[in-house]
Amino acid sequence: MLKIDAKNLGTATVLRLQGQIVNGETSILRTVVQSLSETSAVILNLAQVTTIDAHGLGVLLELRERTHEKGIRFELMNVSKPMSRVLEITRLDSVFQITSGVEFFPPVRAPLAALRSCA
């Protein structure tokens, strides 16, 4: 079963997916992405996705196309090594914009004065 948690970060929406993106489990993903309004970007956090099949890849491509038609950026984030390999084999790694959580959320650096007060 695919579970989705949504979080709005300014004008971007991060969808944390958990489970499998496979035939029979994708209707919720379509529904959630199509229901988003007032967003400039949809980022799918795939850190907890265990499996994706050809149907799932097709749905991701469809959602990418639909969001781009509306001028909304579509990205994949925290893609696991096995899923990354699937994207490489299918050459979809050149189609999707893929980022890591570290790239999307840059580290916060404390000022030196704040660090000195901790010592």
Buried (B, 14 or more C-beta within 10 A) or exposed (E): EBEBEBEEEEEBBBBBBBBBBBEEBBEBBEEBBEEBEEBEBBBBBBBEBEEBBEBBBEBBBBBBEBBEEEEBBBBBBBBBEEBBEBBEEEEBBEEBEBBEEEEBEEEEEEEEEEEEEEE
